[in-house]
Amino acid sequence: MEIYTYSEARQNLKSVMDKVESNCEEALIHRRDGENMVLMSESQYNGWVETMRIYSNPAQRKHIEESIEQFKSGDVSVFSLEELERLSND
């Protein structure tokens, strides 16, 4: 994450926004007399909002955590594309 003073961000706003977009990374804007701000792309923001929405639902969160544990323990099944298509048609 790049850090800018308010003045740097204001003077170079287009450049800062281009870096945020091309690096898929946030920029921290330090303010002397107020809370710091974070600049991120809209698509990145939407991803964060969706993640928070999913993880705020206890049932969805539990399902995700169980799925991660199954993957880590090797309790997974591997299918070819043809097998998946066949399963979805059944």
N, CA and C of each residue as an Amber inpcrd file, in Angstrom:
protein
   270
   0.8520000  -1.1680000   0.0000000   0.0000000   0.0000000   0.0000000
   0.8990000   1.2320000   0.0000000   0.6510000   2.0820000  -0.9670000
   1.4030000   3.3330000  -1.0250000   0.7470000   4.3500000  -0.0970000
   1.5730000   5.1930000   0.4860000   1.0910000   6.2060000   1.4250000
   1.4160000   7.5850000   0.8580000   0.4140000   8.4490000   0.8770000
   0.5700000   9.8060000   0.3670000   0.0890000  10.7900000   1.4170000
   0.7050000  11.9570000   1.4300000   0.1290000  13.0330000   2.2190000
  -1.0820000  13.5470000   1.4420000  -1.9290000  14.2780000   2.1180000
  -3.0940000  14.8500000   1.4550000  -2.6540000  15.7150000   0.2770000
  -1.6270000  16.5310000   0.4940000  -1.1470000  17.4280000  -0.5640000
  -0.6130000  16.6450000  -1.7570000   0.1630000  15.5800000  -1.4980000
   0.6830000  14.7490000  -2.5940000  -0.4590000  14.1240000  -3.3960000
  -1.4410000  13.5920000  -2.6940000  -2.5710000  12.9500000  -3.3730000
  -3.3530000  13.9700000  -4.1960000  -3.5720000  15.1410000  -3.6400000
  -4.3290000  16.1850000  -4.3410000  -3.5810000  16.6520000  -5.5860000
  -2.2780000  16.8830000  -5.4510000  -1.4870000  17.3860000  -6.5730000
  -1.2950000  16.3440000  -7.6720000  -1.3520000  15.0700000  -7.3170000
  -1.0940000  13.9860000  -8.2730000  -2.2700000  13.0090000  -8.3460000
  -3.4750000  13.5180000  -8.2230000  -4.6410000  12.6470000  -8.0880000
  -4.7740000  11.6550000  -9.2410000  -4.6130000  12.1010000 -10.4770000
  -4.7420000  11.1820000 -11.6130000  -3.7000000  10.0810000 -11.5270000
  -2.4770000  10.4390000 -11.2350000  -1.4010000   9.4490000 -11.1210000
  -1.6670000   8.4620000  -9.9870000  -2.1150000   8.9710000  -8.8540000
  -2.4280000   8.1050000  -7.7090000  -3.5530000   7.1440000  -8.0830000
  -4.6030000   7.6570000  -8.7230000  -5.7190000   6.7920000  -9.1190000
  -5.2740000   5.7530000 -10.1460000  -4.4230000   6.1490000 -11.0890000
  -3.9240000   5.1950000 -12.0860000  -3.1130000   4.0820000 -11.4260000
  -2.2930000   4.4270000 -10.4330000  -1.5070000   3.4120000  -9.7120000
  -2.4120000   2.4650000  -8.9430000  -3.4190000   3.0140000  -8.2870000
  -4.3670000   2.1780000  -7.5330000  -5.0320000   1.1870000  -8.4790000
  -5.4440000   1.6710000  -9.6370000  -6.1210000   0.8020000 -10.6060000
  -5.1750000  -0.2410000 -11.1840000  -4.0000000   0.1690000 -11.6360000
  -3.1010000  -0.7710000 -12.3140000  -2.4570000  -1.7700000 -11.3630000
  -2.2420000  -1.3800000 -10.1020000  -1.6140000  -2.2840000  -9.1300000
  -2.6250000  -3.0930000  -8.3310000  -3.9140000  -2.8190000  -8.5250000
  -4.9670000  -3.4770000  -7.7280000  -4.6290000  -3.3920000  -6.2440000
  -4.2250000  -2.2130000  -5.8240000  -3.8080000  -1.9980000  -4.4410000
  -4.3520000  -0.6650000  -3.9500000  -4.6220000  -0.6010000  -2.6690000
  -5.1570000   0.6250000  -2.0960000  -4.0410000   1.6600000  -1.9110000
  -4.4560000   2.9060000  -1.7500000  -3.5360000   3.9810000  -1.3970000
  -4.0400000   4.6140000  -0.1030000  -3.1410000   4.8440000   0.8130000
  -3.4870000   5.4940000   2.0730000  -3.1670000   6.9780000   1.9410000
  -4.1420000   7.8020000   2.2520000  -3.9480000   9.2500000   2.1940000
  -3.9390000   9.7620000   3.6250000  -2.7680000  10.2330000   4.0400000
  -2.5720000  10.6970000   5.4170000  -3.0530000  12.1360000   5.5440000
  -3.9060000  12.3540000   6.5310000  -4.4000000  13.7050000   6.8000000
  -3.8950000  14.1460000   8.1630000  -3.3860000  15.3290000   8.2090000
  -2.8010000  15.8470000   9.4410000  -3.8490000  16.0730000  10.5260000
  -4.9950000  16.6260000  10.1540000  -5.9950000  17.0000000  11.1550000
  -7.2620000  16.1460000  11.1060000  -7.1830000  15.0020000  10.5050000
  -8.3610000  14.1400000  10.4230000  -7.9460000  12.6950000  10.2490000
  -8.9290000  11.8350000  10.2210000  -8.6540000  10.4140000  10.0430000
  -8.1050000  10.1670000   8.6380000  -7.1490000   9.2540000   8.5270000
  -6.6080000   8.8890000   7.2250000  -7.7010000   8.2760000   6.3640000
  -7.5210000   8.3470000   5.0650000  -8.4780000   7.8030000   4.1070000
  -7.7870000   6.7590000   3.2380000  -8.5790000   5.8270000   2.7350000
  -8.0690000   4.8000000   1.8390000  -8.7530000   4.9680000   0.4910000
  -7.9530000   4.9630000  -0.5650000  -8.4720000   5.0620000  -1.9240000
  -8.3230000   3.6950000  -2.5780000  -9.4260000   3.1870000  -3.1320000
  -9.3840000   1.9050000  -3.8420000 -10.3180000   1.9710000  -5.0340000
 -10.1410000   1.0430000  -5.9720000 -11.0070000   1.0190000  -7.1500000
 -12.4080000   0.5690000  -6.7570000 -13.3670000   0.9040000  -7.5930000
 -14.7470000   0.5030000  -7.3210000 -14.8820000  -1.0150000  -7.3160000
 -14.2110000  -1.6910000  -8.2510000 -14.3270000  -3.1540000  -8.2960000
 -13.7300000  -3.7820000  -7.0450000 -12.6400000  -3.2200000  -6.5500000
 -12.0430000  -3.7230000  -5.3150000 -12.9800000  -3.4680000  -4.1270000
 -13.5610000  -2.2950000  -4.0780000 -14.5170000  -1.9630000  -3.0190000
 -15.7050000  -2.9220000  -3.0490000 -16.2510000  -3.1560000  -4.2450000
 -17.3920000  -4.0670000  -4.3700000 -17.0350000  -5.4690000  -3.8900000
 -15.8090000  -5.9090000  -4.1700000 -15.3560000  -7.2080000  -3.6870000
 -15.3060000  -7.2610000  -2.1720000 -14.8150000  -6.1970000  -1.5520000
 -14.7630000  -6.1280000  -0.0870000 -16.1760000  -6.1700000   0.4960000
 -17.0790000  -5.4100000  -0.0970000 -18.4540000  -5.3690000   0.4050000
 -19.0900000  -6.7530000   0.3020000 -18.8970000  -7.4240000  -0.8230000
 -19.4670000  -8.7610000  -1.0090000 -18.8710000  -9.7460000  -0.0050000
 -17.5650000  -9.6690000   0.2080000 -16.9150000 -10.5500000   1.1820000
 -17.4780000 -10.3170000   2.5770000 -17.6460000  -9.0660000   2.9590000
 -18.1990000  -8.7610000   4.2780000 -19.6400000  -9.2480000   4.3940000
 -20.4130000  -9.1240000   3.3090000 -21.7930000  -9.5940000   3.3150000
 -21.8350000 -11.1050000   3.5130000 -20.9840000 -11.8160000   2.8010000
 -20.9560000 -13.2810000   2.9090000 -20.5080000 -13.7040000   4.3030000
 -19.4210000 -13.1100000   4.7820000 -18.8800000 -13.5200000   6.0800000
 -19.7300000 -13.0590000   7.2560000 -20.6330000 -12.1240000   7.0450000
 -21.5050000 -11.7060000   8.1470000 -22.6680000 -12.6750000   8.3340000
 -22.8640000 -13.5780000   7.3790000 -23.9070000 -14.5990000   7.4770000
 -23.2830000 -15.8410000   8.1180000 -23.6530000 -16.1900000   9.3520000
 -23.0130000 -17.3100000  10.0490000 -23.0740000 -18.6330000   9.2850000
 -24.1800000 -18.9170000   8.6210000 -24.3010000 -20.1830000   7.8860000
 -23.3410000 -20.2210000   6.7000000 -23.2470000 -19.1200000   5.9700000
 -22.3270000 -19.0700000   4.8320000 -20.8790000 -19.1440000   5.3040000
 -20.5840000 -18.4450000   6.3770000 -19.2260000 -18.4550000   6.9150000
 -18.8340000 -19.8670000   7.3350000 -19.7330000 -20.5680000   8.0170000
 -19.4600000 -21.9350000   8.4650000 -19.2240000 -22.8490000   7.2650000
 -20.0450000 -22.7070000   6.2310000 -19.9000000 -23.5310000   5.0290000
 -18.5350000 -23.2880000   4.3730000 -18.1260000 -22.0410000   4.2760000
 -16.8300000 -21.7070000   3.6780000 -15.6990000 -22.2990000   4.5070000
 -15.7600000 -22.1350000   5.8240000 -14.7080000 -22.6580000   6.6940000
 -14.6310000 -24.1800000   6.6190000 -15.7800000 -24.8530000   6.5530000
 -15.7880000 -26.3130000   6.4140000 -15.2000000 -26.7330000   5.0680000
 -15.5080000 -25.9990000   4.0310000 -14.9760000 -26.3060000   2.7040000
 -13.4600000 -26.1440000   2.6700000 -12.9540000 -25.1250000   3.3200000
 -11.5070000 -24.9130000   3.3850000 -10.8440000 -26.0660000   4.1220000
 -11.4220000 -26.4980000   5.2190000 -10.8720000 -27.6240000   5.9780000
 -10.8970000 -28.9080000   5.1540000 -11.9790000 -29.1400000   4.4150000
 -12.0460000 -30.3190000   3.5460000 -10.9350000 -30.2760000   2.5060000
 -10.7110000 -29.1110000   1.9250000  -9.6600000 -28.9650000   0.9260000
  -8.2930000 -29.2360000   1.5430000  -8.0280000 -28.6430000   2.7080000
  -6.7350000 -28.8290000   3.3760000  -6.4830000 -30.2870000   3.7330000
  -7.5340000 -31.0120000   4.1020000  -7.3750000 -32.4120000   4.5010000
  -7.3640000 -33.3540000   3.2980000  -7.5580000 -32.8190000   2.1070000
  -7.5540000 -33.6480000   0.9080000  -8.8720000 -34.3310000   0.6350000
  -9.8970000 -33.9620000   1.3530000 -11.2230000 -34.5580000   1.1940000
 -11.9690000 -33.8560000   0.0600000 -11.4390000 -34.0180000  -1.1560000
 -12.0200000 -33.3570000  -2.3220000 -12.1790000 -34.3630000  -3.4580000
 -13.0250000 -34.0450000  -4.3910000 -13.2090000 -34.8620000  -5.5890000
 -12.8060000 -34.0330000  -6.7950000 -12.1380000 -34.6790000  -7.7490000
 -11.7010000 -33.9960000  -8.9590000 -12.5070000 -34.5520000 -10.1260000
 -13.0870000 -33.6580000 -10.9090000 -13.8950000 -34.0500000 -12.0560000
 -13.3650000 -33.3680000 -13.3080000 -13.4800000 -34.0570000 -14.4280000
 -13.1680000 -33.4320000 -15.7100000 -14.3450000 -32.5460000 -16.1030000
 -14.1320000 -31.6990000 -17.0860000 -15.2020000 -30.8260000 -17.5610000
 -16.3780000 -31.6560000 -18.0800000 -16.0670000 -32.7200000 -18.7810000
 -17.1280000 -33.5880000 -19.3090000 -17.9410000 -34.2080000 -18.1760000
 -17.2600000 -34.6540000 -17.1200000 -17.9630000 -35.2440000 -15.9780000
 -18.8670000 -34.2150000 -15.2950000 -18.3740000 -32.9990000 -15.1550000
 -19.1910000 -31.9430000 -14.5460000 -20.4260000 -31.6450000 -15.3890000
 -20.2440000 -31.5930000 -16.6940000 -21.3830000 -31.3410000 -17.5760000
 -22.4000000 -32.4680000 -17.4660000 -21.9130000 -33.7040000 -17.3990000
 -22.8080000 -34.8470000 -17.2720000 -23.5730000 -34.7810000 -15.9500000
 -22.8670000 -34.4390000 -14.8730000 -23.5130000 -34.3350000 -13.5600000
 -24.5640000 -33.2320000 -13.5350000 -24.2790000 -32.1300000 -14.1970000
 -25.2300000 -31.0100000 -14.1800000 -26.4670000 -31.3060000 -15.0170000
 -26.3560000 -32.2250000 -15.9640000 -27.5040000 -32.5830000 -16.8010000
 -28.3700000 -33.6620000 -16.1700000 -27.8570000 -34.3440000 -15.1750000
 -28.6230000 -35.4230000 -14.5170000 -29.6430000 -34.8890000 -13.5550000
